[in-house]
Amino acid sequence: MDRFVYLTFDGLSRGAVYAAFALALVLIWRAARIVNFAQGAMAVAAVYVGYSVTEKTGSYWLGFAASLVFGLLLGIAVEKAVMRFVDHSSPLNGVVVALGLVLIVQGVLGILYGNEYRPVETPFRRDAFEVGGVALLSRYDVFVFAAVGAVVVALTVLFTRTPVGLRMRAAAFAPDVSRLLGVPVGGMLTLGWALAAAVGSLAGMLVVPTELGLHPTAMDVVFVSAFTAAVVGGLDSPIGAVTGGLIVGLLLSYVSGYLGATVAPMAVLLLLVVVLLGRPGGLFSSSKARLA
């Protein structure tokens, strides 16, 4: 029982990070109706900037802020310089361009920083609190939950309570009609990419210190888990992304704890296949069958 409790809290901690990264994927989907397969590479680039600033200044929080700002600016640059010129008549075009961006970003990072793993410090201790001799959450885990919770609340308010959120969704679903109604479609797409890249940078800053360390490909495995989380919850649902992230985190923790770490990636892929076959729109999808 002690092991189960420990694995549960460990899974929730992992899942919170996957939820943040899944939120970044959901943001892009809601804004531009594409899946950004370069999200992981962009997040790593932002983490490298935060790492460099922290190394120069000795302040984790300056590096943390620099990472988020760089991620936001990188999202703007990618949308304006690359994705805006992609032919979106086929969804495959955006996927191919995003995969090309992954290779470019990872190659540049390898040239600038090298391919060795770099340890990244956390702002809080990772020693877990113990209750009845069972390790639960650490101070850093609490920080992760607080950061992800703040993002979820902010995005929920943005999309449900503000005109900007409504314009972003309108620009994604019906760009031509939105232009006729005076919505700056280009600006809304850019804003969506910027917010998604910033959230992805946050997820990178949260997860990299808990893994092997900083590396040009550090987010590749995380991307697979986060993509599964987004699909499980529904690519159009921020709440679904959070729920999916927690489900994937718990699944990875239980499978790793009871069956071994080598089986965990297979479990994630199996979950993805099951959801795609049973409910392709995700657990929180609200799509209805069309009547011709």
DRENLUMMI-550846 format. One record per atom (N, C-alpha, C): atom name; x, y, z; residue number from 1; residue in one letter. Coordinates in steps of 0.05 Angstrom, whole numbers, m for minus. Example, Ala and Ser with C-alpha at 12.3 -4.5 7.8 and 13.67 -1.06 7.14 Angstrom:
2
atomo,xx,yy,zz,num,residuo
N,264,m114,156,1,A;
CA,246,m90,156,1,A;
C,264,m66,156,1,A;
N,257,m45,142,2,S;
CA,273,m21,143,2,S;
C,258,1,157,2,S;
//
This chain:
292
atomo,xx,yy,zz,num,residuo
N,17,m24,0,1,M;
CA,0,0,0,1,M;
C,17,25,0,1,M;
N,39,25,15,2,D;
CA,57,48,16,2,D;
C,68,54,m12,2,D;
N,75,32,m26,3,R;
CA,86,36,m53,3,R;
C,65,48,m71,3,R;
N,40,39,m69,4,F;
CA,19,49,m86,4,F;
C,15,79,m81,4,F;
N,15,87,m56,5,V;
CA,11,115,m49,5,V;
C,34,132,m60,5,V;
N,59,122,m57,6,Y;
CA,82,136,m68,6,Y;
C,80,139,m98,6,Y;
N,73,117,m112,7,L;
CA,71,118,m141,7,L;
C,49,137,m150,7,L;
N,28,138,m134,8,T;
CA,5,156,m141,8,T;
C,14,185,m141,8,T;
N,27,193,m119,9,F;
CA,36,221,m117,9,F;
C,58,227,m138,9,F;
N,76,207,m143,10,D;
CA,96,211,m163,10,D;
C,83,214,m191,10,D;
N,62,199,m196,11,G;
CA,48,201,m222,11,G;
C,34,227,m225,11,G;
N,22,237,m203,12,L;
CA,9,263,m205,12,L;
C,29,286,m210,12,L;
N,53,283,m198,13,S;
CA,74,303,m203,13,S;
C,83,303,m232,13,S;
N,87,279,m242,14,R;
CA,94,277,m271,14,R;
C,72,287,m288,14,R;
N,48,279,m281,15,G;
CA,25,286,m298,15,G;
C,20,316,m299,15,G;
N,26,330,m278,16,A;
CA,23,359,m279,16,A;
C,40,372,m300,16,A;
N,65,362,m304,17,V;
CA,83,372,m324,17,V;
C,72,365,m352,17,V;
N,64,340,m355,18,Y;
CA,52,332,m381,18,Y;
C,27,348,m387,18,Y;
N,12,355,m367,19,A;
CA,m11,372,m371,19,A;
C,m4,399,m381,19,A;
N,17,411,m371,20,A;
CA,26,437,m380,20,A;
C,34,436,m409,20,A;
N,49,415,m416,21,F;
CA,58,413,m444,21,F;
C,35,407,m463,21,F;
N,16,390,m453,22,A;
CA,m8,384,m469,22,A;
C,m24,410,m473,22,A;
N,m25,428,m453,23,L;
CA,m39,453,m457,23,L;
C,m27,469,m480,23,L;
N,0,468,m482,24,A;
CA,13,483,m504,24,A;
C,3,472,m531,24,A;
N,1,445,m533,25,L;
CA,m9,433,m558,25,L;
C,m38,441,m563,25,L;
N,m54,442,m542,26,V;
CA,m82,449,m545,26,V;
C,m85,478,m554,26,V;
N,m68,495,m543,27,L;
CA,m69,523,m551,27,L;
C,m64,527,m581,27,L;
N,m44,513,m592,28,I;
CA,m38,514,m620,28,I;
C,m62,503,m636,28,I;
N,m72,481,m627,29,W;
CA,m95,469,m641,29,W;
C,m119,488,m642,29,W;
N,m125,500,m619,30,R;
CA,m148,519,m618,30,R;
C,m143,544,m635,30,R;
N,m118,552,m637,31,A;
CA,m112,577,m652,31,A;
C,m109,572,m681,31,A;
N,m96,550,m689,32,A;
CA,m89,546,m717,32,A;
C,m99,520,m729,32,A;
N,m111,502,m712,33,R;
CA,m121,476,m721,33,R;
C,m99,458,m733,33,R;
N,m75,460,m721,34,I;
CA,m53,442,m728,34,I;
C,m40,432,m703,34,I;
N,m27,409,m704,35,V;
CA,m11,399,m682,35,V;
C,18,407,m687,35,V;
N,29,422,m668,36,N;
CA,57,432,m671,36,N;
C,77,411,m661,36,N;
N,87,395,m680,37,F;
CA,106,374,m672,37,F;
C,134,386,m665,37,F;
N,137,412,m670,38,A;
CA,162,425,m662,38,A;
C,161,437,m634,38,A;
N,139,432,m620,39,Q;
CA,135,444,m593,39,Q;
C,157,436,m574,39,Q;
N,165,411,m575,40,G;
CA,186,402,m556,40,G;
C,213,415,m562,40,G;
N,221,417,m587,41,A;
CA,246,429,m594,41,A;
C,246,459,m587,41,A;
N,223,472,m591,42,M;
CA,221,501,m584,42,M;
C,224,504,m554,42,M;
N,212,486,m539,43,A;
CA,213,488,m509,43,A;
C,242,484,m500,43,A;
N,256,465,m512,44,V;
CA,284,460,m504,44,V;
C,301,485,m510,44,V;
N,296,498,m533,45,A;
CA,311,522,m539,45,A;
C,307,544,m518,45,A;
N,282,547,m508,46,A;
CA,276,566,m487,46,A;
C,290,558,m461,46,A;
N,290,532,m455,47,V;
CA,303,523,m430,47,V;
C,333,529,m432,47,V;
N,345,526,m455,48,Y;
CA,374,532,m458,48,Y;
C,379,562,m452,48,Y;
N,361,579,m461,49,V;
CA,363,608,m456,49,V;
C,361,613,m426,49,V;
N,342,600,m413,50,G;
CA,339,603,m384,50,G;
C,364,593,m369,50,G;
N,374,570,m379,51,Y;
CA,399,559,m367,51,Y;
C,422,578,m370,51,Y;
N,425,590,m393,52,S;
CA,447,609,m398,52,S;
C,445,633,m380,52,S;
N,421,644,m378,53,V;
CA,417,668,m361,53,V;
C,422,661,m332,53,V;
N,413,638,m323,54,T;
CA,418,630,m295,54,T;
C,448,627,m290,54,T;
N,463,615,m310,55,E;
CA,492,612,m307,55,E;
C,506,639,m305,55,E;
N,497,658,m320,56,K;
CA,510,685,m321,56,K;
C,503,701,m296,56,K;
N,478,700,m287,57,T;
CA,469,717,m265,57,T;
C,469,703,m238,57,T;
N,468,677,m238,58,G;
CA,465,662,m212,58,G;
C,437,662,m201,58,G;
N,418,673,m216,59,S;
CA,390,674,m207,59,S;
C,373,655,m223,59,S;
N,360,636,m210,60,Y;
CA,342,617,m223,60,Y;
C,318,633,m234,60,Y;
N,308,651,m219,61,W;
CA,283,665,m227,61,W;
C,287,683,m251,61,W;
N,311,695,m254,62,L;
CA,316,710,m278,62,L;
C,318,692,m302,62,L;
N,330,669,m299,63,G;
CA,331,649,m320,63,G;
C,303,639,m327,63,G;
N,287,635,m306,64,F;
CA,259,625,m310,64,F;
C,243,646,m327,64,F;
N,245,671,m319,65,A;
CA,231,692,m334,65,A;
C,242,695,m363,65,A;
N,268,693,m366,66,A;
CA,280,695,m392,66,A;
C,271,673,m411,66,A;
N,268,649,m399,67,S;
CA,259,626,m415,67,S;
C,230,631,m425,67,S;
N,213,640,m408,68,L;
CA,185,645,m416,68,L;
C,183,667,m438,68,L;
N,199,688,m434,69,V;
CA,198,710,m453,69,V;
C,210,701,m480,69,V;
N,232,686,m479,70,F;
CA,243,676,m504,70,F;
C,224,657,m518,70,F;
N,211,640,m502,71,G;
CA,191,622,m514,71,G;
C,169,637,m528,71,G;
N,159,658,m515,72,L;
CA,138,674,m527,72,L;
C,147,687,m553,72,L;
N,171,698,m553,73,L;
CA,182,711,m577,73,L;
C,188,691,m599,73,L;
N,197,667,m591,74,L;
CA,202,646,m611,74,L;
C,176,637,m624,74,L;
N,155,635,m609,75,G;
CA,129,628,m620,75,G;
C,120,648,m641,75,G;
N,124,674,m634,76,I;
CA,116,695,m653,76,I;
C,133,693,m679,76,I;
N,159,688,m676,77,A;
CA,177,687,m699,77,A;
C,171,663,m716,77,A;
N,165,640,m704,78,V;
CA,159,616,m720,78,V;
C,133,620,m735,78,V;
N,113,632,m723,79,E;
CA,87,636,m737,79,E;
C,90,656,m760,79,E;
N,104,678,m754,80,K;
CA,106,699,m775,80,K;
C,125,692,m797,80,K;
N,147,678,m791,81,A;
CA,168,673,m811,81,A;
C,165,646,m825,81,A;
N,151,627,m812,82,V;
CA,149,600,m824,82,V;
C,120,591,m828,82,V;
N,105,588,m807,83,M;
CA,79,575,m809,83,M;
C,59,591,m824,83,M;
N,62,617,m825,84,R;
CA,43,634,m839,84,R;
C,44,628,m869,84,R;
N,67,619,m879,85,F;
CA,70,614,m908,85,F;
C,66,585,m916,85,F;
N,57,569,m897,86,V;
CA,52,541,m903,86,V;
C,25,538,m916,86,V;
N,23,522,m936,87,D;
CA,m3,516,m949,87,D;
C,m19,497,m931,87,D;
N,m40,507,m920,88,H;
CA,m56,492,m901,88,H;
C,m79,476,m914,88,H;
N,m78,473,m941,89,S;
CA,m98,458,m954,89,S;
C,m97,428,m946,89,S;
N,m73,419,m937,90,S;
CA,m70,392,m927,90,S;
C,m57,394,m900,90,S;
N,m68,380,m879,91,P;
CA,m56,381,m853,91,P;
C,m27,370,m852,91,P;
N,m21,353,m872,92,L;
CA,6,341,m872,92,L;
C,28,362,m877,92,L;
N,21,384,m891,93,N;
CA,41,404,m897,93,N;
C,52,416,m871,93,N;
N,34,423,m853,94,G;
CA,43,435,m828,94,G;
C,60,415,m811,94,G;
N,53,389,m813,95,V;
CA,68,369,m798,95,V;
C,96,367,m809,95,V;
N,99,366,m835,96,V;
CA,125,364,m848,96,V;
C,143,388,m841,96,V;
N,131,412,m842,97,V;
CA,147,436,m835,97,V;
C,155,436,m806,97,V;
N,137,427,m788,98,A;
CA,143,426,m760,98,A;
C,166,406,m755,98,A;
N,165,383,m768,99,L;
CA,187,364,m764,99,L;
C,213,375,m775,99,L;
N,212,390,m796,100,G;
CA,236,404,m806,100,G;
C,247,423,m786,100,G;
N,229,438,m772,101,L;
CA,238,456,m751,101,L;
C,251,442,m728,101,L;
N,241,418,m722,102,V;
CA,254,402,m700,102,V;
C,283,397,m707,102,V;
N,288,388,m731,103,L;
CA,316,382,m739,103,L;
C,333,407,m739,103,L;
N,322,429,m748,104,I;
CA,338,454,m749,104,I;
C,344,463,m720,104,I;
N,324,464,m703,105,V;
CA,328,474,m676,105,V;
C,348,456,m661,105,V;
N,344,430,m662,106,Q;
CA,361,412,m648,106,Q;
C,390,413,m659,106,Q;
N,393,417,m685,107,G;
CA,419,419,m697,107,G;
C,433,445,m687,107,G;
N,419,467,m687,108,V;
CA,431,492,m678,108,V;
C,438,491,m648,108,V;
N,421,479,m632,109,L;
CA,427,476,m603,109,L;
C,452,458,m599,109,L;
N,454,437,m615,110,G;
CA,478,420,m613,110,G;
C,503,434,m620,110,G;
N,502,452,m640,111,I;
CA,525,468,m648,111,I;
C,533,488,m627,111,I;
N,513,501,m615,112,L;
CA,518,522,m595,112,L;
C,526,511,m568,112,L;
N,513,490,m560,113,Y;
CA,516,480,m532,113,Y;
C,529,453,m530,113,Y;
N,531,439,m552,114,G;
CA,542,412,m551,114,G;
C,519,392,m545,114,G;
N,526,366,m545,115,N;
CA,506,345,m542,115,N;
C,508,331,m515,115,N;
N,524,342,m496,116,E;
CA,525,329,m470,116,E;
C,501,338,m453,116,E;
N,495,321,m434,117,Y;
CA,473,327,m415,117,Y;
C,483,347,m394,117,Y;
N,468,368,m390,118,R;
CA,475,388,m370,118,R;
C,455,388,m347,118,R;
N,465,385,m322,119,P;
CA,447,385,m300,119,P;
C,434,413,m296,119,P;
N,409,413,m289,120,V;
CA,394,438,m285,120,V;
C,383,437,m256,120,V;
N,389,458,m241,121,E;
CA,380,460,m213,121,E;
C,351,468,m211,121,E;
N,339,461,m189,122,T;
CA,311,469,m183,122,T;
C,311,490,m162,122,T;
N,290,507,m161,123,P;
CA,290,529,m142,123,P;
C,283,520,m114,123,P;
N,272,495,m112,124,F;
CA,264,485,m86,124,F;
C,275,456,m83,124,F;
N,277,448,m58,125,R;
CA,288,421,m53,125,R;
C,269,400,m63,125,R;
N,280,377,m71,126,R;
CA,264,355,m81,126,R;
C,261,332,m61,126,R;
N,268,338,m36,127,D;
CA,264,318,m15,127,D;
C,234,317,m9,127,D;
N,222,294,m11,128,A;
CA,193,291,m8,128,A;
C,185,292,22,128,A;
N,162,305,27,129,F;
CA,151,304,54,129,F;
C,141,275,59,129,F;
N,145,267,84,130,E;
CA,136,240,91,130,E;
C,113,241,111,130,E;
N,93,224,106,131,V;
CA,70,221,124,131,V;
C,68,191,130,131,V;
N,72,184,155,132,G;
CA,70,157,163,132,G;
C,92,140,150,132,G;
N,115,152,145,133,G;
CA,137,138,132,133,G;
C,135,135,102,133,G;
N,114,147,90,134,V;
CA,110,145,61,134,V;
C,117,172,48,134,V;
N,135,172,29,135,A;
CA,143,196,15,135,A;
C,120,205,m3,135,A;
N,113,231,m1,136,L;
CA,91,242,m17,136,L;
C,101,262,m37,136,L;
N,98,287,m31,137,L;
CA,106,309,m49,137,L;
C,129,324,m38,137,L;
N,146,334,m56,138,S;
CA,168,352,m48,138,S;
C,159,381,m52,138,S;
N,176,399,m42,139,R;
CA,170,428,m46,139,R;
C,169,434,m76,139,R;
N,187,421,m91,140,Y;
CA,187,427,m120,140,Y;
C,161,416,m133,140,Y;
N,151,394,m124,141,D;
CA,126,383,m135,141,D;
C,103,403,m129,141,D;
N,103,415,m105,142,V;
CA,82,435,m99,142,V;
C,85,459,m117,142,V;
N,109,467,m123,143,F;
CA,114,489,m141,143,F;
C,103,482,m169,143,F;
N,108,458,m178,144,V;
CA,98,449,m204,144,V;
C,68,450,m205,144,V;
N,55,439,m185,145,F;
CA,26,440,m184,145,F;
C,15,469,m184,145,F;
N,28,486,m169,146,A;
CA,19,514,m168,146,A;
C,22,528,m195,146,A;
N,45,523,m208,147,A;
CA,50,536,m234,147,A;
C,30,526,m255,147,A;
N,26,500,m257,148,V;
CA,7,489,m276,148,V;
C,m21,498,m270,148,V;
N,m28,498,m244,149,G;
CA,m55,508,m237,149,G;
C,m60,536,m245,149,G;
N,m40,553,m241,150,A;
CA,m42,582,m249,150,A;
C,m47,584,m279,150,A;
N,m32,568,m295,151,V;
CA,m35,569,m324,151,V;
C,m63,560,m332,151,V;
N,m72,538,m320,152,V;
CA,m99,528,m326,152,V;
C,m120,549,m321,152,V;
N,m119,562,m298,153,V;
CA,m139,582,m291,153,V;
C,m137,605,m310,153,V;
N,m113,614,m316,154,A;
CA,m110,637,m334,154,A;
C,m120,631,m362,154,A;
N,m115,607,m373,155,L;
CA,m124,600,m399,155,L;
C,m154,596,m400,155,L;
N,m165,584,m378,156,T;
CA,m194,581,m377,156,T;
C,m208,608,m377,156,T;
N,m198,627,m362,157,V;
CA,m210,654,m362,157,V;
C,m207,666,m390,157,V;
N,m184,663,m402,158,L;
CA,m179,675,m428,158,L;
C,m199,665,m449,158,L;
N,m203,639,m450,159,F;
CA,m220,627,m471,159,F;
C,m250,628,m465,159,F;
N,m257,631,m440,160,T;
CA,m286,631,m433,160,T;
C,m297,658,m424,160,T;
N,m280,676,m416,161,R;
CA,m289,701,m404,161,R;
C,m280,726,m418,161,R;
N,m264,724,m439,162,T;
CA,m253,748,m452,162,T;
C,m259,748,m482,162,T;
N,m263,772,m494,163,P;
CA,m267,774,m522,163,P;
C,m243,763,m539,163,P;
N,m219,766,m527,164,V;
CA,m195,757,m542,164,V;
C,m197,727,m547,164,V;
N,m205,712,m526,165,G;
CA,m207,683,m529,165,G;
C,m228,675,m550,165,G;
N,m250,689,m550,166,L;
CA,m271,684,m570,166,L;
C,m260,690,m598,166,L;
N,m246,712,m601,167,R;
CA,m234,719,m628,167,R;
C,m214,698,m637,167,R;
N,m198,687,m618,168,M;
CA,m178,667,m625,168,M;
C,m192,642,m636,168,M;
N,m213,634,m623,169,R;
CA,m228,610,m632,169,R;
C,m242,615,m659,169,R;
N,m253,639,m662,170,A;
CA,m267,646,m687,170,A;
C,m247,646,m710,170,A;
N,m223,658,m705,171,A;
CA,m202,659,m725,171,A;
C,m193,631,m734,171,A;
N,m194,612,m716,172,A;
CA,m185,585,m722,172,A;
C,m207,570,m737,172,A;
N,m232,572,m729,173,F;
CA,m253,556,m741,173,F;
C,m264,568,m767,173,F;
N,m266,594,m768,174,A;
CA,m277,607,m792,174,A;
C,m262,633,m799,174,A;
N,m237,631,m809,175,P;
CA,m221,654,m814,175,P;
C,m233,674,m833,175,P;
N,m246,664,m855,176,D;
CA,m257,682,m875,176,D;
C,m280,699,m863,176,D;
N,m298,685,m849,177,V;
CA,m320,699,m836,177,V;
C,m310,718,m815,177,V;
N,m290,710,m800,178,S;
CA,m279,727,m779,178,S;
C,m267,753,m791,178,S;
N,m254,751,m814,179,R;
CA,m243,775,m826,179,R;
C,m265,794,m834,179,R;
N,m288,783,m844,180,L;
CA,m310,800,m852,180,L;
C,m322,814,m827,180,L;
N,m319,802,m804,181,L;
CA,m330,813,m780,181,L;
C,m310,831,m765,181,L;
N,m287,835,m778,182,G;
CA,m267,853,m767,182,G;
C,m247,841,m747,182,G;
N,m246,814,m746,183,V;
CA,m227,801,m728,183,V;
C,m200,800,m741,183,V;
N,m179,809,m728,184,P;
CA,m152,808,m740,184,P;
C,m141,779,m738,184,P;
N,m148,763,m759,185,V;
CA,m142,735,m758,185,V;
C,m112,730,m755,185,V;
N,m96,744,m770,186,G;
CA,m67,740,m768,186,G;
C,m56,746,m740,186,G;
N,m66,767,m728,187,G;
CA,m58,773,m701,187,G;
C,m66,752,m681,187,G;
N,m90,741,m684,188,M;
CA,m100,720,m666,188,M;
C,m83,695,m669,188,M;
N,m76,687,m693,189,L;
CA,m59,664,m697,189,L;
C,m31,668,m684,189,L;
N,m20,692,m688,190,T;
CA,5,698,m676,190,T;
C,4,697,m645,190,T;
N,m18,707,m634,191,L;
CA,m22,706,m605,191,L;
C,m23,678,m595,191,L;
N,m38,661,m610,192,G;
CA,m40,633,m603,192,G;
C,m13,619,m602,192,G;
N,3,624,m623,193,W;
CA,30,612,m624,193,W;
C,48,622,m601,193,W;
N,45,648,m595,194,A;
CA,62,660,m574,194,A;
C,55,648,m547,194,A;
N,29,646,m541,195,L;
CA,20,635,m515,195,L;
C,28,605,m513,195,L;
N,24,590,m535,196,A;
CA,31,562,m534,196,A;
C,61,558,m529,196,A;
N,77,574,m543,197,A;
CA,106,571,m539,197,A;
C,115,579,m511,197,A;
N,102,599,m499,198,A;
CA,108,607,m472,198,A;
C,100,585,m452,198,A;
N,77,573,m456,199,V;
CA,68,551,m439,199,V;
C,87,526,m442,199,V;
N,95,521,m467,200,G;
CA,113,499,m472,200,G;
C,140,504,m458,200,G;
N,149,529,m458,201,S;
CA,174,536,m445,201,S;
C,171,532,m415,201,S;
N,148,539,m404,202,L;
CA,143,534,m375,202,L;
C,145,504,m369,202,L;
N,132,488,m386,203,A;
CA,133,458,m382,203,A;
C,162,448,m384,203,A;
N,178,459,m403,204,G;
CA,205,451,m405,204,G;
C,221,458,m380,204,G;
N,217,482,m370,205,M;
CA,231,490,m345,205,M;
C,224,473,m321,205,M;
N,199,463,m321,206,L;
CA,190,446,m299,206,L;
C,200,417,m301,206,L;
N,202,407,m326,207,V;
CA,207,378,m328,207,V;
C,237,372,m332,207,V;
N,252,390,m345,208,V;
CA,280,383,m350,208,V;
C,296,377,m325,208,V;
N,293,393,m303,209,P;
CA,308,386,m279,209,P;
C,302,359,m267,209,P;
N,279,347,m274,210,T;
CA,271,322,m262,210,T;
C,279,298,m279,210,T;
N,289,303,m303,211,E;
CA,298,282,m321,211,E;
C,328,279,m321,211,E;
N,340,269,m343,212,L;
CA,369,265,m344,212,L;
C,384,291,m343,212,L;
N,372,312,m353,213,G;
CA,385,338,m355,213,G;
C,379,352,m381,213,G;
N,391,374,m386,214,L;
CA,386,390,m410,214,L;
C,402,379,m433,214,L;
N,389,375,m455,215,H;
CA,401,363,m479,215,H;
C,384,372,m503,215,H;
N,395,375,m527,216,P;
CA,379,383,m550,216,P;
C,354,366,m555,216,P;
N,355,341,m547,217,T;
CA,331,323,m552,217,T;
C,317,317,m525,217,T;
N,321,333,m505,218,A;
CA,311,327,m478,218,A;
C,281,324,m477,218,A;
N,266,338,m495,219,M;
CA,237,338,m493,219,M;
C,223,318,m512,219,M;
N,239,302,m527,220,D;
CA,227,284,m546,220,D;
C,208,264,m533,220,D;
N,217,250,m512,221,V;
CA,200,231,m498,221,V;
C,177,245,m484,221,V;
N,183,268,m473,222,V;
CA,161,284,m460,222,V;
C,140,291,m480,222,V;
N,148,298,m504,223,F;
CA,129,306,m525,223,F;
C,109,283,m530,223,F;
N,120,258,m532,224,V;
CA,103,235,m538,224,V;
C,82,232,m516,224,V;
N,90,235,m491,225,S;
CA,72,232,m468,225,S;
C,52,255,m468,225,S;
N,61,279,m474,226,A;
CA,43,302,m473,226,A;
C,24,301,m497,226,A;
N,33,292,m520,227,F;
CA,15,290,m543,227,F;
C,m7,269,m537,227,F;
N,1,247,m524,228,T;
CA,m19,227,m516,228,T;
C,m39,239,m496,228,T;
N,m29,255,m478,229,A;
CA,m46,268,m458,229,A;
C,m66,287,m472,229,A;
N,m57,302,m492,230,A;
CA,m75,320,m506,230,A;
C,m96,305,m522,230,A;
N,m88,283,m534,231,V;
CA,m107,267,m550,231,V;
C,m127,253,m531,231,V;
N,m118,243,m509,232,V;
CA,m135,230,m489,232,V;
C,m157,249,m479,232,V;
N,m148,273,m472,233,G;
CA,m168,293,m462,233,G;
C,m184,306,m483,233,G;
N,m173,309,m507,234,G;
CA,m186,323,m529,234,G;
C,m170,348,m536,234,G;
N,m162,350,m562,235,L;
CA,m145,371,m570,235,L;
C,m158,399,m569,235,L;
N,m184,399,m565,236,D;
CA,m198,425,m563,236,D;
C,m206,432,m535,236,D;
N,m196,417,m515,237,S;
CA,m204,421,m487,237,S;
C,m181,425,m469,237,S;
N,m177,450,m458,238,P;
CA,m156,454,m438,238,P;
C,m159,436,m413,238,P;
N,m184,434,m404,239,I;
CA,m189,416,m381,239,I;
C,m183,387,m388,239,I;
N,m189,379,m412,240,G;
CA,m182,353,m421,240,G;
C,m152,348,m422,240,G;
N,m137,369,m430,241,A;
CA,m108,366,m430,241,A;
C,m97,361,m402,241,A;
N,m108,375,m383,242,V;
CA,m99,372,m355,242,V;
C,m106,344,m345,242,V;
N,m131,335,m351,243,T;
CA,m139,309,m342,243,T;
C,m123,287,m356,243,T;
N,m118,291,m382,244,G;
CA,m102,272,m397,244,G;
C,m74,270,m387,244,G;
N,m63,294,m380,245,G;
CA,m36,294,m369,245,G;
C,m34,278,m343,245,G;
N,m53,282,m325,246,L;
CA,m53,267,m300,246,L;
C,m57,237,m305,246,L;
N,m74,230,m324,247,I;
CA,m78,201,m330,247,I;
C,m52,189,m341,247,I;
N,m38,203,m359,248,V;
CA,m13,192,m370,248,V;
C,8,191,m348,248,V;
N,9,211,m331,249,G;
CA,29,211,m310,249,G;
C,25,187,m291,249,G;
N,0,183,m283,250,L;
CA,m6,160,m266,250,L;
C,0,133,m279,250,L;
N,m7,132,m305,251,L;
CA,m2,107,m320,251,L;
C,28,101,m321,251,L;
N,44,121,m327,252,L;
CA,73,117,m328,252,L;
C,85,109,m301,252,L;
N,75,122,m280,253,S;
CA,85,116,m253,253,S;
C,78,88,m245,253,S;
N,53,80,m249,254,Y;
CA,45,53,m241,254,Y;
C,59,31,m257,254,Y;
N,61,35,m284,255,V;
CA,74,15,m301,255,V;
C,104,14,m294,255,V;
N,117,37,m291,256,S;
CA,145,37,m284,256,S;
C,150,24,m257,256,S;
N,132,29,m238,257,G;
CA,136,19,m211,257,G;
C,131,m11,m208,257,G;
N,111,m21,m223,258,Y;
CA,104,m50,m220,258,Y;
C,114,m68,m242,258,Y;
N,118,m57,m266,259,L;
CA,127,m74,m289,259,L;
C,155,m67,m299,259,L;
N,165,m43,m293,260,G;
CA,191,m35,m302,260,G;
C,190,m12,m321,260,G;
N,211,5,m320,261,A;
CA,211,29,m336,261,A;
C,211,24,m366,261,A;
N,222,1,m374,262,T;
CA,224,m5,m403,262,T;
C,196,m10,m415,262,T;
N,177,m17,m399,263,V;
CA,150,m22,m409,263,V;
C,133,3,m411,263,V;
N,141,24,m396,264,A;
CA,124,48,m394,264,A;
C,118,61,m421,264,A;
N,138,65,m439,265,P;
CA,132,77,m465,265,P;
C,111,61,m481,265,P;
N,113,35,m479,266,M;
CA,93,18,m494,266,M;
C,65,22,m482,266,M;
N,63,26,m456,267,A;
CA,37,31,m443,267,A;
C,25,57,m453,267,A;
N,42,77,m457,268,V;
CA,32,103,m466,268,V;
C,21,100,m495,268,V;
N,37,87,m512,269,L;
CA,28,83,m539,269,L;
C,2,66,m541,269,L;
N,0,46,m523,270,L;
CA,m24,30,m522,270,L;
C,m48,47,m514,270,L;
N,m44,64,m495,271,L;
CA,m66,82,m487,271,L;
C,m74,100,m510,271,L;
N,m55,111,m525,272,L;
CA,m61,128,m548,272,L;
C,m77,113,m569,272,L;
N,m70,88,m575,273,V;
CA,m84,72,m594,273,V;
C,m113,67,m585,273,V;
N,m116,59,m560,274,V;
CA,m142,53,m549,274,V;
C,m161,77,m551,274,V;
N,m151,101,m544,275,V;
CA,m167,125,m545,275,V;
C,m174,132,m573,275,V;
N,m155,130,m591,276,L;
CA,m160,137,m619,276,L;
C,m181,118,m632,276,L;
N,m181,93,m623,277,L;
CA,m200,74,m634,277,L;
C,m228,77,m621,277,L;
N,m228,83,m595,278,G;
CA,m253,84,m580,278,G;
C,m267,111,m580,278,G;
N,m251,132,m578,279,R;
CA,m262,159,m577,279,R;
C,m241,178,m589,279,R;
N,m240,180,m616,280,P;
CA,m220,195,m629,280,P;
C,m219,225,m622,280,P;
N,m241,236,m614,281,G;
CA,m242,264,m606,281,G;
C,m232,269,m578,281,G;
N,m226,248,m562,282,G;
CA,m217,252,m535,282,G;
C,m240,249,m515,282,G;
N,m233,245,m490,283,L;
CA,m253,241,m469,283,L;
C,m271,265,m465,283,L;
N,m260,289,m470,284,F;
CA,m276,313,m465,284,F;
C,m286,326,m491,284,F;
N,m286,311,m513,285,S;
CA,m296,322,m538,285,S;
C,m326,325,m536,285,S;
N,m335,346,m550,286,S;
CA,m364,352,m550,286,S;
C,m376,351,m577,286,S;
N,m361,337,m595,287,S;
CA,m370,336,m623,287,S;
C,m395,319,m625,287,S;
N,m412,325,m644,288,K;
CA,m437,310,m649,288,K;
C,m437,301,m678,288,K;
N,m450,280,m682,289,A;
CA,m452,270,m710,289,A;
C,m468,290,m726,289,A;
N,m459,294,m751,290,R;
CA,m473,312,m770,290,R;
C,m495,297,m783,290,R;
N,m517,309,m787,291,L;
CA,m540,298,m801,291,L;
C,m542,311,m828,291,L;
N,m537,296,m850,292,A;
CA,m537,307,m877,292,A;
C,m565,314,m885,292,A;
//
